[in-house]
Amino acid sequence: MVEVFLNAFELDQSVELMYTKDAIRPVIQQMLNDYMNDDKIQFQLAVDRNTRLILGWMSFGIIPSTGPVPPELAFSQVTSWAAQKRRGGDMSCYGLAGQLEERSRNGQSQYLPRQRLVINTIVTEPKYKCSGVAGKLLRFAVDYARASDWTIWAQTPSAFGGLFRRNGFYHVADFDLDLNDYKPPGDERLLDIETWAQFKLGTRAESQQEKQRDAIATREHDDDTMGHAESSQAMENPGWT
C-alpha cells in the first residue's frame, strides 16, 4: 500500500513541495500501522483477482455527530496530514500542507454538518489509471455513507474533479494556489498555479434538492439562450418590405 501511494503522486508538483518520497515512506507506513484497525478510519483495497497485486486503495474518515473526536487523519487529506506528521504535528507554519489543511477544514465547517464522511485519499498505480479502479473505490465510500444517509466531503486538484462529478458529487467551491509561493529557497523552477476543487455528496434529501436546483438552472439557461436566439433572428429578419 505504501508503494502504491508513493507511485500515485510521483509526478505531482504540490506533493513534491511538501515532502520527498524517501522522507514520507516511513510516515505512510506508520499511518497504516496506527489506523488500519481504527473504526473511525476505513480502508478499502482494489486487488487483482489473479495476481493479488494491489491496484489502488482509499481511506475515508468517519466524523460522528456526537462522542469522542476522531483522529486528526479522519478530517484530513493523507498528503497534507503526512506532511504534518513528518514535521512534528504543527500545521501552522508549513506552507502548502497547512494551506490545504486549512482550506479543507474551513470548507467542511461551511458546507457540511458535523456528522460526515471525509475522503482522505484515493490512489491507484499509475499504469491502472483510467481503468475504473478509482471509481469503484469511490463508489464503496458512497455506498457506505448512503447506508447511514451521511454527507461526504472531498477536496482534490480540479484535474481529478470528473471522478466525483460522475459519481453524483456536487461542486461547492474552487481555490487557486500558486505553487511558486511555496518553493524552498534557491528553487528557480517556474511552477504551476494549481486549482483545487471541493465537493460534497449530500444526504438523499440534499442530493435531490441539488438536482432540482441544477435542473432549474439548466432550464433558465436554455430559456435565456432561446430568447437570445429569437432576438437575434428578429434583428436579422425585421419583416420590412
Phi, psi and chi 1 to 4 in degrees:
 res  aa     phi    psi   chi1   chi2   chi3   chi4
   1 MET       -  -36.5  -68.5  175.2   67.1      -
   2 VAL   -62.1  -46.3  175.4      -      -      -
   3 GLU   -66.8  -36.3  -66.8  -54.9  -42.5      -
   4 VAL   -60.5  -44.9  173.0      -      -      -
   5 PHE   -61.2  -47.9 -179.0   87.6      -      -
   6 LEU   -65.0  -41.0  -63.1  177.0      -      -
   7 ASN   -66.3  -35.0  -67.2  -19.7      -      -
   8 ALA   -64.3  -30.6      -      -      -      -
   9 PHE  -109.3   17.2  -67.5  108.9      -      -
  10 GLU   -60.9  -35.4 -169.4  162.1   19.6      -
  11 LEU  -106.2   15.4  -59.3  177.3      -      -
  12 ASP   -85.4  118.1 -170.4  -61.3      -      -
  13 GLN   -64.4  -41.0  -73.2 -173.8  -13.9      -
  14 SER   -66.5  -40.1   59.3      -      -      -
  15 VAL   -66.0  -39.0  169.1      -      -      -
  16 GLU   -60.1  -32.3 -178.4 -175.2  -13.4      -
  17 LEU   -73.9  -21.3  -70.1  172.2      -      -
  18 MET   -89.5  -32.8  -72.3 -171.0  -79.1      -
  19 TYR  -169.4  162.1   46.2   69.2      -      -
  20 THR   -92.8  160.8   64.5      -      -      -
  21 LYS   -59.9  -45.9 -166.4  171.4 -177.8  177.8
  22 ASP   -67.2  -36.4  -71.7  -20.3      -      -
  23 ALA   -70.2  -31.7      -      -      -      -
  24 ILE   -92.3  -14.8 -149.2   62.2      -      -
  25 ARG   -53.9  -51.3  179.9  178.9  -81.9  104.8
  26 PRO   -65.8  -26.8   20.6  -31.4      -      -
  27 VAL   -68.6  -45.2  177.4      -      -      -
  28 ILE   -65.4  -39.7  -59.0  -59.6      -      -
  29 GLN   -63.1  -41.7 -176.4   61.9   64.0      -
  30 GLN   -66.3  -37.3 -171.0   62.1   49.9      -
  31 MET   -58.8  -46.9  176.5 -158.7   75.8      -
  32 LEU   -62.5  -40.9  -64.5  173.8      -      -
  33 ASN   -63.8  -38.7  -66.9  -18.7      -      -
  34 ASP   -77.3  -35.5  -70.1  -15.3      -      -
  35 TYR  -116.0   -1.3  -62.9  115.3      -      -
  36 MET   -60.0  -30.0 -172.5   61.3   75.0      -
  37 ASN  -109.8   15.2  -63.8  -45.8      -      -
  38 ASP   -86.0  126.5 -168.7  -48.7      -      -
  39 ASP   -73.0   -7.2   62.7   -3.2      -      -
  40 LYS   -95.6   -5.3  -64.6  -62.3 -173.9  -69.5
  41 ILE  -125.2  119.4  -51.4  -70.4      -      -
  42 GLN  -108.3  136.6  -65.5  -69.1  -43.2      -
  43 PHE  -116.6  143.3  -67.5   88.3      -      -
  44 GLN  -136.2  131.6  179.9   69.1   13.1      -
  45 LEU  -109.4  146.3  -81.8   63.1      -      -
  46 ALA  -107.7  117.5      -      -      -      -
  47 VAL  -122.9  135.6  178.9      -      -      -
  48 ASP   -68.3  126.6 -174.0  -72.9      -      -
  49 ARG   -65.2  -30.3  -68.4  179.6  179.2  177.2
  50 ASN   -86.4  -49.0  -62.9  -41.9      -      -
  51 THR   -91.3  -16.2   64.8      -      -      -
  52 ARG    65.2   16.2  -51.9  -50.4  -62.4  170.0
  53 LEU   -77.8  144.7  -67.5  175.2      -      -
  54 ILE   -79.2  119.5  -63.0  174.7      -      -
  55 LEU   -89.1  -26.5  -50.3 -178.4      -      -
  56 GLY  -178.1  170.0      -      -      -      -
  57 TRP  -157.2  163.9   59.7  -86.7      -      -
  58 MET  -139.9  160.1   73.6  171.6  -56.7      -
  59 SER  -137.5  149.3   75.0      -      -      -
  60 PHE  -142.2  147.0   54.9   83.0      -      -
  61 GLY   -95.4  146.6      -      -      -      -
  62 ILE  -111.9  117.1  -60.3  170.1      -      -
  63 ILE  -109.3  101.8  -42.3  -62.3      -      -
  64 PRO   -75.8  164.7   28.8  -33.7      -      -
  65 SER   -75.0  -25.1   57.8      -      -      -
  66 THR  -140.3  172.0   59.7      -      -      -
  67 GLY    95.8 -172.7      -      -      -      -
  68 PRO   -59.7  147.0  -20.1   31.2      -      -
  69 VAL   -70.8  130.6  176.1      -      -      -
  70 PRO   -67.3  170.2  -16.9   30.2      -      -
  71 PRO   -57.7  154.7  -20.5   30.8      -      -
  72 GLU   -55.4  -36.5  -73.3  -63.3  -56.3      -
  73 LEU   -56.8  -30.9  174.5   58.6      -      -
  74 ALA   -60.0  -30.5      -      -      -      -
  75 PHE   -90.3   -7.2  -62.4   89.1      -      -
  76 SER  -117.7  167.4  -51.9      -      -      -
  77 GLN   -85.8  143.2  -63.9  164.5 -101.2      -
  78 VAL   -60.9  -36.7  169.5      -      -      -
  79 THR   -61.7  -51.1   48.1      -      -      -
  80 SER   -72.1  -34.7   58.0      -      -      -
  81 TRP   -63.7  -41.7  176.8   88.7      -      -
  82 ALA   -64.2  -39.9      -      -      -      -
  83 ALA   -62.3  -38.7      -      -      -      -
  84 GLN   -61.2  -48.9  171.6 -167.7    9.3      -
  85 LYS   -64.2  -37.8  -63.6  -63.3  -72.6 -175.2
  86 ARG   -64.5  -31.0 -174.6  174.5   71.9   88.3
  87 ARG  -101.8   12.2  -65.5  177.2  179.6  -92.6
  88 GLY   100.1    2.8      -      -      -      -
  89 GLY   103.1  -11.7      -      -      -      -
  90 ASP   -95.2  109.6  179.4    7.5      -      -
  91 MET   -82.5  -13.4  -70.3  -63.2  -73.1      -
  92 SER   -65.3  -23.8   62.0      -      -      -
  93 CYS  -120.8   21.9   58.6      -      -      -
  94 TYR  -117.6   50.8  -66.6  123.2      -      -
  95 GLY    47.2 -118.7      -      -      -      -
  96 LEU   -62.5  -43.8 -177.5   56.9      -      -
  97 ALA   -60.4  -42.6      -      -      -      -
  98 GLY   -65.6  -38.3      -      -      -      -
  99 GLN   -64.9  -44.0 -175.8   65.9 -123.9      -
 100 LEU   -64.8  -41.4  -70.3  170.1      -      -
 101 GLU   -63.2  -45.3 -177.1   79.9    0.6      -
 102 GLU   -63.8  -43.0 -178.6  179.7    2.9      -
 103 ARG   -61.8  -42.6  -65.1  -83.9 -169.0  163.4
 104 SER   -67.0  -44.6 -177.4      -      -      -
 105 ARG   -61.6  -44.1  -65.7  -67.6 -171.1  109.1
 106 ASN   -64.9  -40.4  -71.0  -15.9      -      -
 107 GLY   -64.2  -41.3      -      -      -      -
 108 GLN   -62.1  -42.3  -68.7  176.8   53.4      -
 109 SER   -66.0  -35.3  -62.6      -      -      -
 110 GLN   -78.0  -39.3 -179.9  175.7   -4.9      -
 111 TYR  -108.7  -13.4  -63.2  111.2      -      -
 112 LEU  -125.6  154.9  -84.8   67.9      -      -
 113 PRO   -73.8  172.0   29.5  -35.9      -      -
 114 ARG   -59.4  -43.3  159.8   71.7 -167.9  -99.2
 115 GLN   -78.9  114.1 -179.4  171.0  -72.3      -
 116 ARG  -162.0  171.1   59.4 -171.4  179.8  -89.6
 117 LEU  -120.6  132.6 -176.4  154.2      -      -
 118 VAL  -116.7  122.8  178.4      -      -      -
 119 ILE   -71.8  116.0  -57.7  -65.7      -      -
 120 ASN   -84.3  -42.1  -52.2  134.1      -      -
 121 THR  -166.4  151.0 -165.5      -      -      -
 122 ILE  -134.7  117.6  -59.5  176.4      -      -
 123 VAL  -129.6  145.3  -68.1      -      -      -
 124 THR  -134.0  152.0   60.8      -      -      -
 125 GLU   -58.6  135.5  -82.5  -75.3    2.9      -
 126 PRO   -51.5  -37.3  -30.3   36.5      -      -
 127 LYS   -73.3   -9.5   64.7 -179.3  177.5 -178.9
 128 TYR  -106.9    8.6  -65.2  109.7      -      -
 129 LYS   -65.0  149.3  -74.9 -175.0  176.3 -180.0
 130 CYS    66.1   19.0  -58.0      -      -      -
 131 SER  -106.1    3.8   65.0      -      -      -
 132 GLY    93.0   -1.9      -      -      -      -
 133 VAL   -64.1  -48.3  171.5      -      -      -
 134 ALA   -61.4  -39.9      -      -      -      -
 135 GLY   -62.9  -41.0      -      -      -      -
 136 LYS   -66.1  -39.1  -68.9  178.3 -179.5  177.9
 137 LEU   -64.6  -43.7  -70.1  168.6      -      -
 138 LEU   -64.8  -38.7 -179.0   57.2      -      -
 139 ARG   -65.2  -28.5  -75.6 -168.1  -69.3  -84.0
 140 PHE   -61.7  -44.7  175.5   85.4      -      -
 141 ALA   -64.3  -40.4      -      -      -      -
 142 VAL   -61.8  -46.2  169.9      -      -      -
 143 ASP   -62.6  -39.5  -69.2  -17.0      -      -
 144 TYR   -61.9  -46.0 -169.9  102.1      -      -
 145 ALA   -69.4  -39.2      -      -      -      -
 146 ARG   -63.2  -31.5  -78.1  -72.5 -173.7 -112.1
 147 ALA   -60.6  -29.6      -      -      -      -
 148 SER  -111.6    3.8  -60.2      -      -      -
 149 ASP    57.1   50.5 -156.6   22.2      -      -
 150 TRP  -100.2  157.5  -76.1   22.7      -      -
 151 THR   -84.8  148.9  -58.2      -      -      -
 152 ILE  -118.5  142.3  -50.7  179.0      -      -
 153 TRP  -119.2  142.0  172.3  -99.2      -      -
 154 ALA  -147.6  138.6      -      -      -      -
 155 GLN  -125.5  129.5  177.8  173.0  -73.4      -
 156 THR  -153.6  152.9 -178.9      -      -      -
 157 PRO   -53.9  139.0  -27.2   36.1      -      -
 158 SER   -61.0  -22.2   60.3      -      -      -
 159 ALA   -60.1  -23.6      -      -      -      -
 160 PHE  -103.9   10.1  -56.1  112.4      -      -
 161 GLY   -64.5  -27.4      -      -      -      -
 162 GLY   -58.4  -33.6      -      -      -      -
 163 LEU   -58.1  -42.4  169.9   65.5      -      -
 164 PHE   -77.9  -38.6  -63.8   93.5      -      -
 165 ARG   -61.3  -41.8  -69.3 -173.3  176.6   91.9
 166 ARG   -64.3  -21.8  -71.1 -167.5  -62.5  -87.6
 167 ASN  -105.2   22.0  -75.1  -83.2      -      -
 168 GLY    88.4    5.7      -      -      -      -
 169 PHE   -73.1  151.5  -79.3   68.2      -      -
 170 TYR  -105.4  126.1 -171.9   74.3      -      -
 171 HIS   -77.4  122.5  176.6 -129.0      -      -
 172 VAL  -109.2  -26.7  -64.6      -      -      -
 173 ALA  -165.3  158.8      -      -      -      -
 174 ASP  -128.6  156.2  -75.3  -42.3      -      -
 175 PHE  -151.7  150.5   60.5   90.7      -      -
 176 ASP  -106.9  141.5  -68.1  -29.0      -      -
 177 LEU  -127.2  120.8  -66.2  175.9      -      -
 178 ASP   -81.9  106.9 -172.9  -18.3      -      -
 179 LEU   -64.1  -19.5  -60.9 -175.8      -      -
 180 ASN   -65.3  -23.8  -65.4  -71.5      -      -
 181 ASP   -72.4  -12.3  -65.9  -20.3      -      -
 182 TYR  -116.0   10.4  -57.6   98.6      -      -
 183 LYS   -71.2  147.4  -67.0 -172.2  -61.8 -172.8
 184 PRO   -71.6  159.4   26.4  -34.4      -      -
 185 PRO   -55.7  136.3  -23.8   33.2      -      -
 186 GLY    90.1   -8.9      -      -      -      -
 187 ASP   -81.4  111.9 -170.9  -23.9      -      -
 188 GLU  -100.4    9.5  -62.2 -178.5   -5.6      -
 189 ARG   -66.7  150.4  -66.2  174.6  -62.9  165.2
 190 LEU   -98.3  108.8 -179.2   61.6      -      -
 191 LEU   -98.1  176.0  -58.9 -179.9      -      -
 192 ASP   -85.2  160.9  -62.4  -27.5      -      -
 193 ILE   -93.1  116.3  -64.2  176.5      -      -
 194 GLU  -102.5  128.3 -166.3  169.5   69.9      -
 195 THR   -95.8  131.5  -60.5      -      -      -
 196 TRP  -112.4  147.1  -75.4   70.5      -      -
 197 ALA  -122.1  146.2      -      -      -      -
 198 GLN  -116.5  134.1  -64.6  174.7  -28.0      -
 199 PHE  -129.6  153.2  -66.6   91.1      -      -
 200 LYS  -139.2  150.5   76.1  168.3 -173.8  175.2
 201 LEU  -118.4  109.9 -177.5   63.4      -      -
 202 GLY   -76.2 -178.9      -      -      -      -
 203 THR   -62.3  172.5   62.0      -      -      -
 204 ARG   -58.0  -41.9  -75.7 -175.2  -75.3  -89.3
 205 ALA   -66.1  -43.2      -      -      -      -
 206 GLU   -64.5  -41.5  -70.2  172.3  -25.3      -
 207 SER   -62.4  -38.7  -64.7      -      -      -
 208 GLN   -65.8  -40.4 -173.4   60.6   36.3      -
 209 GLN   -64.4  -40.5  -68.8  171.8   -2.9      -
 210 GLU   -65.0  -39.2  -72.9  159.7   -0.2      -
 211 LYS   -63.4  -40.0  -72.5  179.1 -178.1  178.2
 212 GLN   -65.0  -41.1  -69.4  171.9   -7.8      -
 213 ARG   -63.7  -41.4  -74.6 -162.9  -64.7  -92.4
 214 ASP   -64.0  -39.6  -72.7  -14.9      -      -
 215 ALA   -64.3  -41.4      -      -      -      -
 216 ILE   -65.2  -43.2  -68.5  171.1      -      -
 217 ALA   -62.8  -38.5      -      -      -      -
 218 THR   -65.9  -42.8  -60.6      -      -      -
 219 ARG   -63.6  -41.7  -75.2 -162.0  -61.4  -89.4
 220 GLU   -63.6  -40.5  -69.1  175.3  -13.3      -
 221 HIS   -63.7  -43.5  173.3   75.4      -      -
 222 ASP   -63.6  -39.6  -69.0  -14.9      -      -
 223 ASP   -64.5  -41.8  -70.6  -15.5      -      -
 224 ASP   -63.3  -42.2  -69.8  -16.5      -      -
 225 THR   -64.2  -43.7  -57.9      -      -      -
 226 MET   -64.7  -42.7 -176.5  175.6  -65.7      -
 227 GLY   -61.5  -39.5      -      -      -      -
 228 HIS   -64.7  -41.7  176.3   73.5      -      -
 229 ALA   -64.5  -41.1      -      -      -      -
 230 GLU   -65.9  -39.3  -70.2  172.6  -10.8      -
 231 SER   -64.5  -41.6  -61.7      -      -      -
 232 SER   -63.5  -41.6  -61.7      -      -      -
 233 GLN   -63.6  -39.9 -173.7  175.8   14.7      -
 234 ALA   -63.5  -36.9      -      -      -      -
 235 MET   -68.8  -35.0  -69.3  -65.0  -67.5      -
 236 GLU   -76.5  -27.2  -67.2  169.8    2.2      -
 237 ASN  -127.2   71.9  -56.9  -74.9      -      -
 238 PRO   -70.6   -9.0   26.4  -34.8      -      -
 239 GLY    87.1   13.0      -      -      -      -
 240 TRP   -73.2  150.4  -64.5  -22.0      -      -
 241 THR  -117.6      -   58.4      -      -      -
